[in-house]
Amino acid sequence: MLGSVRYHIRIEAPAEVVWSIVGDPASIASWFPDFEASSVEGTTRTMTATSGLSFDEELLVVDGILRRVQYSLNLPIMSFHRGTMDVLDLGDGTSVVVYATDADPRIMALVIGSATQRALEEIKVQAEAAAAREDS
């Protein structure tokens, strides 16, 4: 049985502004905690942690119309992983970002999920600052 966690955050910025941050898979190191670098070649995203450890993820979906990014970690300790981020337009100049993680072993969903919650907080900070710059 898979472990599954889902977090969301409301952001005082339009979905297009939030998507400009989330929708570039190579920029994840700028808002995901504990990573110092990321790069994309084809459908492979390589992540480098602040510890120096590097690993690959497979980008499954990067859809600007749905504003969805979905990826899978390629780690030997996991038999399954899928991360999904959705940016939802609330129609009032604000948005919600939903970040879900499904994993086997189940405990890994909790481990990754705690980092995704911190990632959402950083996306909020960056998106609201970008929206404020656009308004001024």
Buried (B, 14 or more C-beta within 10 A) or exposed (E): EBBBBEBBBEBBBBBBBBBBBBBBBEBBBBBBBEBEBBBBEEEBBBBBBEEEEEEEBBBBEBEEEEBBBBBBBEEEEBEEBBBBBBBBBEEEEBBBBBBBBBBBBEEBBEEBBBBBBBBBEBBBEBBBEBBEEEEE
